[in-house]
């Protein structure tokens, strides 16, 4: 069963803010990260989003929030999403070192 992946507004803003950040050696590198993220994450979530574990914040927030980790070393990001039938809703894309989520963050 193929899933439909919807990247929410906040997740889109997270990606845009990460690309616009000053930590990139060049705009080309930032854009390459964005394209790589999208080309890696979307096919995996379309194929089998249930293989990814619940986020550490899921129990505290009270719903099935799952996470996929993307990146390596210092550049690991959490792709936080929910599954609703055959739709995967990507809610946030956050650096793994960020503070825990609150309800206001979603």
PAZAPA-4460 file (N, C-alpha, C; in steps of 0.05 Angstrom, whole numbers, plus 32768, in hexadecimal, padded with zeros to 4 digits):
% residues 106
    n_x    n_y    n_z   ca_x   ca_y   ca_z    c_x    c_y    c_z   seq   type   mol
   8011   7FE8   8000   8000   8000   8000   8012   8019   8000     1      X     A
   800D   802A   7FED   801C   8043   7FEC   800E   8059   7FFC     2      X     A
   801E   8068   800B   8014   807D   801B   8018   8098   800D     3      X     A
   8007   80AB   8013   8009   80C6   8008   8017   80D7   801E     4      X     A
   802C   80E5   8017   803B   80F5   802A   8033   8112   8026     5      X     A
   802A   811F   803C   8024   813B   803C   8037   8149   804F     6      X     A
   8046   815D   8044   8058   816C   8055   8049   8185   805E     7      X     A
   8044   8186   8078   8035   819C   8083   8044   81B7   8082     8      X     A
   8035   81CC   8088   8040   81E7   8086   8058   81EB   8099     9      X     A
   8055   81E1   80B2   806A   81E5   80C5   8083   81D5   80BD    10      X     A
   807F   81BD   80B1   8096   81AE   80A8   80A3   81BC   8090    11      X     A
   8093   81C8   807E   809E   81D7   8068   80AE   81EF   8072    12      X     A
   80A3   81FC   8087   80B1   8213   8093   80CB   820A   80A0    13      X     A
   80CB   81F3   80AE   80E3   81E8   80BA   80F9   81E4   80A5    14      X     A
   80F1   81D8   808F   8105   81D3   807A   810F   81ED   806E    15      X     A
   80FD   8200   8069   8106   821A   805E   8118   8229   8072    16      X     A
   8112   8228   808B   8123   8235   80A0   813E   8228   80A2    17      X     A
   813F   820E   809F   8158   8200   80A0   816A   8207   8088    18      X     A
   815E   8208   8071   816C   8210   8058   8176   822D   805A    19      X     A
   8165   823E   8066   816D   825A   8068   8181   8260   807E    20      X     A
   8186   824D   808F   8199   8250   80A5   81B5   8256   809C    21      X     A
   81C5   8260   80AF   81E0   8268   80A8   81F5   8252   80AA    22      X     A
   81ED   823A   80B1   8200   8224   80B5   8209   8216   809C    23      X     A
   8201   821F   8085   8208   8212   806C   8220   821F   805F    24      X     A
   8232   820E   8053   8249   821A   8046   8242   822A   802D    25      X     A
   822A   8224   8021   8221   8233   8009   8204   822E   8005    26      X     A
   81F7   823F   7FF6   81DA   823B   7FF0   81D6   8221   7FE0    27      X     A
   81E9   8219   7FD0   81E7   8200   7FC2   81E6   81E9   7FD5    28      X     A
   81F7   81E9   7FEA   81F7   81D3   7FFD   81DC   81D2   800C    29      X     A
   81D1   81E9   8013   81B7   81EA   8021   81A1   81DF   800F    30      X     A
   81A1   81E6   7FF6   818D   81DC   7FE4   8190   81BE   7FDF    31      X     A
   81A9   81B5   7FDE   81AF   8198   7FDB   81A4   8189   7FF3    32      X     A
   81A7   8194   800B   819C   8187   8023   817E   8184   8021    33      X     A
   8171   819A   8018   8153   8199   8016   814A   8184   8002    34      X     A
   8157   8184   7FEB   814F   8171   7FD6   8155   8154   7FDF    35      X     A
   816B   8150   7FED   8172   8136   7FF7   815E   812D   800C    36      X     A
   8157   813F   801E   8143   8138   8032   8129   812F   8025    37      X     A
   811F   813F   8013   8105   8138   8007   8107   811F   7FF6    38      X     A
   811D   811B   7FE8   811E   8103   7FD7   8123   80EA   7FE7    39      X     A
   812E   80EC   8000   8132   80D5   8011   811A   80CF   8022    40      X     A
   810D   80E4   802D   80F8   80E0   8040   80DD   80D7   8033    41      X     A
   80D5   80E6   801E   80BB   80E1   8012   80B8   80C4   8008    42      X     A
   80CA   80B9   7FF8   80C6   809D   7FEF   80C5   8089   8006    43      X     A
   80D5   808D   801B   80D5   807B   8032   80BA   807C   8041    44      X     A
   80AF   8094   8044   8096   8097   8052   807F   808D   8040    45      X     A
   8081   8090   8026   806D   8086   8014   806C   8067   8014    46      X     A
   8083   805B   8017   8085   803E   8016   807C   8031   8030    47      X     A
   8086   803A   8047   8080   802C   8060   8085   803E   8079    48      X     A
   8074   8051   807F   8078   8063   8095   8076   8055   80B0    49      X     A
   8069   803E   80B1   8065   8030   80CB   807E   8023   80D5    50      X     A
   8093   8022   80C5   80AC   8016   80CE   80BB   8029   80E0    51      X     A
   80B4   8042   80E1   80C2   8055   80F1   80B5   8056   810D    52      X     A
   80C6   8059   8122   80BC   8058   813D   80AD   8071   8146    53      X     A
   809F   806E   815C   8092   8085   8168   80A8   8098   8173    54      X     A
   80A2   80B1   8172   80B4   80C5   817D   80B4   80C3   819B    55      X     A
   80C9   80CB   81A8   80CA   80CB   81C5   80B4   80DD   81D1    56      X     A
   80AB   80F0   81C2   8097   8103   81CB   807A   80F9   81C7    57      X     A
   8076   80E3   81BA   805C   80D9   81B3   804A   80D3   81CB    58      X     A
   8055   80C5   81DF   8045   80BE   81F6   803D   80D7   8206    59      X     A
   8050   80E9   8209   804A   8102   8217   8035   8113   8209    60      X     A
   8036   8114   81EE   8024   8124   81DF   8009   8116   81DB    61      X     A
   8008   80FC   81DE   7FEF   80ED   81DD   7FE5   80E4   81C2    62      X     A
   7FF7   80E2   81AE   7FEE   80D7   8194   8006   80CA   8187    63      X     A
   8001   80BB   8172   8015   80AB   8164   8026   80BC   8152    64      X     A
   803A   80C9   815E   804D   80DA   814F   8065   80C9   814A    65      X     A
   806C   80C6   8131   8083   80B6   8129   809A   80C8   811F    66      X     A
   80B2   80BC   811F   80C8   80CB   8116   80DA   80BB   8104    67      X     A
   80E5   80C9   80F0   80F9   80BD   80DE   8111   80CF   80E1    68      X     A
   8128   80C4   80E6   8140   80D4   80E9   814E   80D6   80CD    69      X     A
   8157   80EE   80C7   8163   80F3   80AD   817D   8102   80B2    70      X     A
   8193   80F9   80A6   81AC   8106   80A8   81C0   80F5   80B7    71      X     A
   81D7   8102   80BD   81EC   80F4   80CC   81FD   8107   80DB    72      X     A
   820B   80FD   80EE   821D   810C   8100   820E   8123   810D    73      X     A
   8218   813B   8109   820B   8153   8116   81F3   815C   8107    74      X     A
   81ED   8151   80F1   81D7   815B   80E0   81C1   8146   80DE    75      X     A
   81B7   813E   80F6   81A1   812B   80F6   8187   813A   80FC    76      X     A
   8173   8135   80EC   8159   8142   80EE   8143   812D   80F4    77      X     A
   812F   8135   8103   8118   8125   8108   8102   812D   80F5    78      X     A
   80F8   811A   80E6   80E1   811F   80D5   80C9   8113   80E5    79      X     A
   80B9   8124   80F0   80A3   811C   8102   8089   811B   80F2    80      X     A
   807B   8104   80F5   8063   8100   80E4   804E   80EF   80F2    81      X     A
   8036   80F0   80E8   8020   80DF   80F0   8016   80CF   80D8    82      X     A
   8009   80BA   80DE   7FFD   80A9   80C9   7FDF   80A9   80CD    83      X     A
   7FD0   80B1   80B9   7FB3   80B2   80BA   7FA8   80A2   80A2    84      X     A
   7FA3   8089   80A6   7F9A   8078   8090   7FB1   8074   807D    85      X     A
   7FAD   807D   8065   7FC3   807B   8051   7FD1   8095   804B    86      X     A
   7FCE   80A8   805F   7FDB   80C2   805C   7FEF   80C6   8072    87      X     A
   8007   80CE   806A   801C   80D5   807D   801E   80F3   807E    88      X     A
   801A   80FE   8096   801B   811B   809A   8036   8122   80A7    89      X     A
   8048   812F   8099   8061   8138   80A4   805C   8152   80B2    90      X     A
   8060   8152   80CD   8059   8169   80DD   8070   817C   80E1    91      X     A
   8088   8171   80E6   809F   8181   80EC   80B8   8174   80E1    92      X     A
   80CC   8184   80DC   80E7   817A   80D5   80FA   818B   80E7    93      X     A
   8104   817E   80FC   8113   818C   8111   812F   8180   8114    94      X     A
   8142   8190   811B   815C   8186   8122   8159   8174   813B    95      X     A
   8167   815E   813B   8164   814B   8151   816D   8156   816C    96      X     A
   817D   816A   816C   8187   8176   8185   8173   818B   8191    97      X     A
   815D   8191   8183   814A   81A4   818D   813C   8199   81A6    98      X     A
   8131   81AC   81B6   8122   81A4   81CE   810B   8192   81C7    99      X     A
   8100   8185   81DB   80E8   8174   81D8   80D1   8185   81CD   100      X     A
   80BF   8177   81BF   80A8   8184   81B3   8093   818B   81C9   101      X     A
   8084   81A0   81C4   806D   81A6   81D4   8055   81A5   81C1   102      X     A
   803D   81A6   81CC   8025   81A6   81BB   8025   81BE   81A8   103      X     A
   8030   81D4   81B1   8030   81EC   81A0   8043   81E9   8189   104      X     A
   8056   81D7   818A   8069   81D3   8175   805D   81C4   815D   105      X     A
   8046   81B8   8162   8038   81A9   814C   8021   81B9   8143   106      X     A
***
